Amino acid sequence: MVSVADSVQLLVMLFVNATATALMTRFFRVRLTTRWGPVVFALALIPPVLVILTQVMSAAGFGFDLGDPVTVVVLLILVPFALGMTFDYFWMPDPEEVTLPDKYQ
């Protein structure tokens, strides 16, 4: 049976992975000026980072045995990847729409 602490740890892992995805996606969108560059870099670089983050957090004692590697990939890689990308592309304003102070331009 799953305890409350295990559920909270799983939610923390989901939040960390989704936050990392959103931040990396925003970084790629701001830094890359091509149309497909941010998408290609996000699809190529974010999933390995999420795997590494999941392994580090699991080694630190977070989470519990989910029983199946497919469940781990879906819950801790694919779901946070989709949430983070969705957050950045649909909720955050486009980088071209953001105005910066004169000293940063």
C-alpha positions in Angstrom: 0.0 0.0 0.0 1.2 3.5 -0.9 1.6 5.8 2.1 0.9 9.6 2.1 4.7 10.3 2.3 5.3 8.2 -0.9 2.6 10.1 -2.7 4.0 13.4 -1.7 7.5 12.4 -2.8 6.1 11.3 -6.2 4.4 14.7 -6.6 7.6 16.5 -5.7 9.4 14.5 -8.4 6.7 15.3 -10.9 6.9 19.0 -10.0 10.7 19.1 -10.2 10.8 17.4 -13.6 7.9 19.6 -15.0 9.7 22.7 -13.7 13.0 21.7 -15.3 11.2 21.0 -18.6 9.4 24.4 -18.5 12.7 26.3 -17.7 14.7 24.5 -20.4 11.9 25.0 -23.0 11.8 28.7 -22.2 15.6 28.9 -22.4 15.6 27.3 -25.9 12.8 29.6 -27.0 14.6 32.7 -25.9 18.0 31.8 -27.1 17.3 30.1 -30.4 16.0 32.4 -33.2 15.0 29.7 -35.7 11.4 28.5 -36.0 12.2 24.7 -35.4 15.3 25.1 -33.3 13.6 25.2 -29.9 11.4 22.2 -30.7 14.3 20.1 -31.9 16.5 21.0 -29.0 13.6 20.4 -26.5 12.8 17.0 -28.0 16.5 16.0 -28.1 17.9 17.3 -24.8 15.1 17.5 -22.2 14.2 13.8 -21.9 17.8 12.7 -21.0 17.9 15.5 -18.4 14.6 14.2 -17.0 16.0 10.7 -16.8 19.1 11.9 -15.0 17.0 14.0 -12.6 14.8 11.0 -11.9 17.8 8.8 -11.2 19.3 11.4 -8.9 16.1 11.9 -6.9 15.6 8.2 -6.6 19.1 7.7 -5.4 18.5 10.4 -2.8 15.6 8.4 -1.4 12.6 10.1 -3.1 9.8 8.0 -4.5 9.0 4.4 -4.1 8.8 1.2 -6.2 6.3 1.8 -9.0 6.6 -1.8 -10.0 7.2 -1.4 -13.8 9.8 0.6 -15.8 7.1 1.7 -18.2 5.1 3.3 -15.4 8.2 5.2 -14.3 8.9 6.5 -17.8 5.2 7.5 -18.2 4.8 9.1 -14.8 8.2 10.7 -14.3 9.4 11.5 -17.9 6.5 11.8 -20.3 3.9 13.4 -18.1 6.3 16.1 -16.7 7.6 16.7 -20.3 4.1 17.3 -21.6 3.2 19.5 -18.6 6.3 21.6 -18.9 6.1 22.1 -22.6 2.4 22.9 -22.4 3.1 25.4 -19.6 5.7 27.2 -21.6 4.1 27.2 -25.0 0.5 27.9 -24.0 0.6 29.8 -20.7 3.8 31.9 -21.0 3.9 34.8 -23.4 5.9 34.4 -26.6 9.5 35.6 -26.1 9.0 38.3 -28.9 6.1 39.8 -27.0 8.1 40.4 -23.8 9.5 43.9 -23.5 12.8 44.3 -21.7 14.3 47.4 -20.1 16.7 49.4 -22.4 19.9 48.2 -20.6 19.2 44.6 -21.5 18.6 45.2 -25.2 
